[in-house]
Amino acid sequence: QVQLVESGGGLVQPGGSLRLSCVGSESIFKIHVIGWYRQAPGKQRELVAVITIGGVTKYADSVNGRFTSSRDNAQNTAYLQMNSLNPEDTAVYYCNVATWGGRPLYDDWGQGTQVTVSS
């Protein structure tokens, strides 16, 4: 069973920033691409970003230029720095092991972390 734990969400005003963290086991971070996803109320879960073991990234058009993914494999942690947040970014954010194409590989999702952008 894959265990990834997300944290760092919260309430932020439009234009603000948050940094999310995704912590997993060493076995995951040694070999896997990590994907970030989000699910807004009433909507399907969508891909936000992916990051390879070597740190190569790609992003959904809706967040490109505002969000930055990084990872520290020694700490078994991936990060999602979110800047210039707007209300449309409000969602529960998840991480999962993934393909470069963004397909999540495991059915077990963590609790996620809630991000709310509101004035």
C-alpha positions in Angstrom: 0.0 0.0 0.0 1.4 3.3 -1.1 1.3 6.0 1.6 1.7 9.6 0.7 0.7 12.4 3.1 -0.2 15.8 2.0 0.0 18.9 4.1 0.3 22.7 4.0 -3.1 23.7 2.9 -5.2 26.5 4.4 -7.2 29.6 3.8 -5.5 32.3 1.8 -6.6 35.6 0.2 -6.6 36.0 -3.6 -3.1 36.8 -4.7 -1.6 34.9 -1.8 0.7 31.9 -1.7 0.9 28.5 -0.1 3.4 25.7 -0.2 2.1 22.2 -0.1 4.2 19.2 1.0 3.9 15.5 0.0 5.8 13.0 2.2 6.2 9.4 1.3 8.5 6.4 1.8 12.0 6.2 0.5 11.0 3.5 -1.9 8.6 5.8 -3.6 10.9 8.8 -3.9 13.8 6.7 -5.3 12.0 5.5 -8.4 8.7 7.4 -9.0 7.4 10.4 -10.8 5.1 12.3 -8.4 1.9 13.9 -9.6 -0.1 16.7 -7.9 -3.8 16.7 -8.4 -6.8 18.7 -7.1 -10.5 18.2 -6.8 -12.8 21.1 -6.4 -16.4 20.6 -5.1 -18.6 19.0 -7.7 -15.7 18.5 -10.1 -13.5 15.6 -11.1 -10.0 15.3 -9.9 -7.6 16.9 -12.2 -3.9 16.9 -12.8 -2.0 20.0 -11.6 1.7 19.1 -12.1 4.1 16.2 -12.4 7.7 16.0 -11.4 10.3 13.4 -12.3 12.9 12.0 -10.0 15.4 14.4 -11.6 13.2 17.4 -11.1 11.8 17.8 -14.6 8.3 19.3 -14.3 5.2 20.0 -16.3 2.0 21.8 -15.4 -1.6 22.2 -16.3 -2.3 25.3 -18.3 -4.4 26.7 -15.6 -1.5 26.8 -13.1 1.5 27.2 -15.4 3.6 30.2 -14.4 2.0 30.4 -11.0 2.7 26.9 -9.4 6.2 25.3 -9.1 6.8 21.7 -8.1 10.0 20.6 -6.6 11.2 17.6 -4.6 13.9 16.6 -2.1 14.5 12.9 -2.6 16.7 12.7 0.4 13.8 13.9 2.6 11.3 11.8 0.6 9.3 15.0 0.1 7.7 16.8 -2.9 6.5 20.4 -2.8 4.0 22.4 -4.6 4.7 26.2 -4.4 1.5 28.0 -5.3 1.6 31.7 -6.0 -0.9 34.2 -7.3 -3.7 32.1 -6.0 -7.3 32.8 -7.1 -10.6 31.4 -6.0 -10.6 28.9 -8.9 -7.7 27.2 -7.2 -9.9 26.2 -4.2 -9.8 22.5 -4.0 -8.5 19.5 -2.1 -5.0 18.8 -3.3 -3.5 15.4 -3.5 -0.3 13.7 -4.5 0.2 10.3 -6.0 2.8 8.3 -7.8 2.2 8.9 -11.5 3.3 8.4 -15.0 5.0 11.3 -16.9 1.7 11.7 -18.7 0.0 12.4 -15.4 -1.9 9.2 -14.9 -2.0 8.3 -11.2 -0.7 4.8 -10.6 -2.3 3.9 -7.3 -5.9 3.7 -6.3 -5.1 4.6 -2.7 -5.4 8.3 -2.3 -4.4 10.1 0.9 -6.6 12.6 2.8 -5.4 15.5 0.7 -5.0 19.0 2.0 -7.7 21.6 1.6 -6.8 24.9 -0.1 -9.3 27.7 0.1 -8.8 31.0 -1.7 -11.2 33.6 -0.5 -11.3 37.2 0.7 
